[in-house]
Amino acid sequence: MSVTRDVIVVGLGGMGSAAAYHLAARGQQVLGLERFGPAHNRGSSHGGSRITRQSYFEDPAYVPLLLRSYELFAKLERDTGRTLATLCGGVMLGRPDSRTVAGSRLSAERWGLPHEMLDATQVRRRFPTLTPGPDEVALYEERAGFVRPEATVTAHVQLAQQAGADLRFEEPVTRWEVLPGGKGVRVHTVDDVYTAGHLVVCPGAWAPRLLSDLGVGFTIERQVMYWFHPRGGTAAFEPGRHPIYVWEDGDGMQIYGFPAIEGPDGGAKVAFFRKGTVCDPETLERTVGPQEVVAMAAQLRPRLPDLPGTLRRAVACMYTTTADEHFVLARHPEHPDSVTVACGFSGHGFKFVPVIGEIVADLALTGATEHPIALFDPLRQSVTPEGVTTP
Ligand SMILES: Cc1cc2nc3c(=O)[nH]c(=O)nc-3n(C[C@H](O)[C@H](O)[C@H](O)COP(=O)(O)OP(=O)(O)OC[C@H]3O[C@@H](n4cnc5c(N)ncnc54)[C@H](O)[C@@H]3O)c2cc1C
């Protein structure tokens, strides 16, 4: 058993690395424990790009967090000299009453966010790579774009270490418990046992294992990212010419995609937003089958005629989805004095990574935050599994 820390952070992926940094920057003695290496590709924070946008169709309640996240991404870029966010513009496409279009518009109007509504002809003229149907429209947002997940994790790891955090990789946590009396925690890994005044758990797809007493139901979903090299090359797909997009069809199914950012031989990344298959992180199928590629290609052909072109690669990733697709971010209801949790990011968490780090630090240190996080309460009825009653 080694010396007691102020805070132990379990999981140093997107959220945990940000939490470790914000806690260390506030003078906390932080021990971070991660089962894999820094910025690895076996969880939810890999694949080179993540969409970021402010006119948030999921719920207007996310907008203030996004505004803060944009500020913190810019600060992280200044502090590390890395390029992490590229605001190349984005379109939310679908029928006017689709969740993607109507929801984005609601957030934009409620928060006074700069945006433009475009009809199908205007979209085709402005973005010749996209060919919406006559009944489709788009909300265009200049400040949408993409962030870089691995570089963001690396930046937070680097700053956390510079602020004195002790981050240990390749050291899986096997279990944790709250110390008798309810103050402080003990964390067991394959190598050692550690104690701390407070525990932060950011387990990604391992939430069902590390947070089995949280009382929240999670579905772990396998999701595939595809990189297609466009017919005619990548020039028309470069950032500035080809936007990020989320595109909903008449059945509510969404696909999304990015500009080509991997050079002239690379591909433009595309994926289904939901439509994953249930999986277990220990046995995740990493091989992508030909029938999966065919299904993606069929979605692209009518909407982006230069795609699918040639498949460059396809990579699996995991969502940790709650029943209402909203996050879980709070003190642990069973251990409110000793444990803070950040999980259930439901496939849309990365754009929030820096602000989640800030909120986790607030919660861990004071039990409260000035950020609006009521939507992410683990006791909300909509995320508790059947049979669990809430107060
Ligand atoms: C295909 C795909 C596309 C996505 N697209 C977008 C997008 O466009 N925009 C967006 O905002 N979001 C997107 N997301 C979602 C976003 O990437 C996730 O919400 C975010 O990465 C989750 O971060 P996390 O820290 O919870 O998980 P992770 O980054 O996976 O971190 C969890 C960490 O905990 C570690 N861990 C688990 N168990 C243990 C243990 N026992 N001991 C030690 N360490 C442990 C894991 O190894 C891992 O490193 C996408 C996700 C995927 C998979």
Ligand as a Chemical Component Dictionary entry (heavy atoms), coordinates in Angstrom:
data_LIG
# 
_chem_comp.id                   LIG 
_chem_comp.type                 NON-POLYMER 
_chem_comp.pdbx_formal_charge   0 
_chem_comp.three_letter_code    LIG 
# 
loop_
_chem_comp_atom.comp_id 
_chem_comp_atom.atom_id 
_chem_comp_atom.alt_atom_id 
_chem_comp_atom.type_symbol 
_chem_comp_atom.charge 
_chem_comp_atom.model_Cartn_x 
_chem_comp_atom.model_Cartn_y 
_chem_comp_atom.model_Cartn_z 
_chem_comp_atom.pdbx_ordinal 
LIG C1  C1  C 0 -17.296 5.683  -33.699 1  
LIG C2  C2  C 0 -17.471 6.794  -32.716 2  
LIG C3  C3  C 0 -17.765 8.052  -33.182 3  
LIG C4  C4  C 0 -17.971 9.101  -32.307 4  
LIG N1  N1  N 0 -18.225 10.333 -32.819 5  
LIG C5  C5  C 0 -18.351 11.384 -31.980 6  
LIG C6  C6  C 0 -18.469 12.683 -32.509 7  
LIG O1  O1  O 0 -18.445 12.879 -33.734 8  
LIG N2  N2  N 0 -18.578 13.721 -31.634 9  
LIG C7  C7  C 0 -18.571 13.536 -30.292 10 
LIG O2  O2  O 0 -18.680 14.508 -29.557 11 
LIG N3  N3  N 0 -18.450 12.301 -29.763 12 
LIG C8  C8  C 0 -18.329 11.230 -30.571 13 
LIG N4  N4  N 0 -18.156 9.974  -30.072 14 
LIG C9  C9  C 0 -18.262 9.764  -28.619 15 
LIG C10 C10 C 0 -17.013 10.110 -27.865 16 
LIG O3  O3  O 0 -15.870 9.719  -28.581 17 
LIG C11 C11 C 0 -17.094 9.448  -26.490 18 
LIG O4  O4  O 0 -18.264 9.933  -25.833 19 
LIG C12 C12 C 0 -15.882 9.723  -25.635 20 
LIG O5  O5  O 0 -14.702 9.384  -26.325 21 
LIG C13 C13 C 0 -15.986 8.919  -24.353 22 
LIG O6  O6  O 0 -14.855 9.167  -23.536 23 
LIG P1  P1  P 0 -14.641 8.288  -22.229 24 
LIG O7  O7  O 0 -13.519 8.916  -21.484 25 
LIG O8  O8  O 0 -15.943 8.089  -21.547 26 
LIG O9  O9  O 0 -14.209 6.837  -22.789 27 
LIG P2  P2  P 0 -12.757 6.346  -23.205 28 
LIG O10 O10 O 0 -12.024 7.391  -23.916 29 
LIG O11 O11 O 0 -12.890 5.004  -23.805 30 
LIG O12 O12 O 0 -12.024 6.209  -21.796 31 
LIG C14 C14 C 0 -12.345 5.238  -20.828 32 
LIG C15 C15 C 0 -11.020 4.718  -20.313 33 
LIG O13 O13 O 0 -11.193 3.924  -19.162 34 
LIG C16 C16 C 0 -10.205 2.918  -19.224 35 
LIG N5  N5  N 0 -10.574 1.854  -18.319 36 
LIG C17 C17 C 0 -11.703 1.106  -18.364 37 
LIG N6  N6  N 0 -11.685 0.179  -17.386 38 
LIG C18 C18 C 0 -10.533 0.356  -16.695 39 
LIG C19 C19 C 0 -9.951  -0.314 -15.571 40 
LIG N7  N7  N 0 -10.559 -1.343 -14.974 41 
LIG N8  N8  N 0 -8.748  0.123  -15.124 42 
LIG C20 C20 C 0 -8.114  1.178  -15.722 43 
LIG N9  N9  N 0 -8.636  1.833  -16.801 44 
LIG C21 C21 C 0 -9.822  1.427  -17.269 45 
LIG C22 C22 C 0 -10.232 2.504  -20.678 46 
LIG O14 O14 O 0 -9.098  1.764  -21.063 47 
LIG C23 C23 C 0 -10.326 3.849  -21.366 48 
LIG O15 O15 O 0 -9.070  4.388  -21.667 49 
LIG C24 C24 C 0 -17.905 8.892  -30.914 50 
LIG C25 C25 C 0 -17.573 7.632  -30.427 51 
LIG C26 C26 C 0 -17.333 6.588  -31.318 52 
LIG C27 C27 C 0 -16.980 5.245  -30.772 53 
# 
loop_
_chem_comp_bond.comp_id 
_chem_comp_bond.atom_id_1 
_chem_comp_bond.atom_id_2 
_chem_comp_bond.value_order 
_chem_comp_bond.pdbx_ordinal 
LIG C1  C2  SING 1  
LIG C2  C3  SING 2  
LIG C2  C26 DOUB 3  
LIG C3  C4  DOUB 4  
LIG C4  N1  SING 5  
LIG C4  C24 SING 6  
LIG N1  C5  DOUB 7  
LIG C5  C6  SING 8  
LIG C5  C8  SING 9  
LIG C6  O1  DOUB 10 
LIG C6  N2  SING 11 
LIG N2  C7  SING 12 
LIG C7  O2  DOUB 13 
LIG C7  N3  SING 14 
LIG N3  C8  DOUB 15 
LIG C8  N4  SING 16 
LIG N4  C9  SING 17 
LIG N4  C24 SING 18 
LIG C9  C10 SING 19 
LIG C10 O3  SING 20 
LIG C10 C11 SING 21 
LIG C11 O4  SING 22 
LIG C11 C12 SING 23 
LIG C12 O5  SING 24 
LIG C12 C13 SING 25 
LIG C13 O6  SING 26 
LIG O6  P1  SING 27 
LIG P1  O7  DOUB 28 
LIG P1  O8  SING 29 
LIG P1  O9  SING 30 
LIG O9  P2  SING 31 
LIG P2  O10 DOUB 32 
LIG P2  O11 SING 33 
LIG P2  O12 SING 34 
LIG O12 C14 SING 35 
LIG C14 C15 SING 36 
LIG C15 O13 SING 37 
LIG C15 C23 SING 38 
LIG O13 C16 SING 39 
LIG C16 N5  SING 40 
LIG C16 C22 SING 41 
LIG N5  C17 SING 42 
LIG N5  C21 SING 43 
LIG C17 N6  DOUB 44 
LIG N6  C18 SING 45 
LIG C18 C19 SING 46 
LIG C18 C21 DOUB 47 
LIG C19 N7  SING 48 
LIG C19 N8  DOUB 49 
LIG N8  C20 SING 50 
LIG C20 N9  DOUB 51 
LIG N9  C21 SING 52 
LIG C22 O14 SING 53 
LIG C22 C23 SING 54 
LIG C23 O15 SING 55 
LIG C24 C25 DOUB 56 
LIG C25 C26 SING 57 
LIG C26 C27 SING 58 
# 
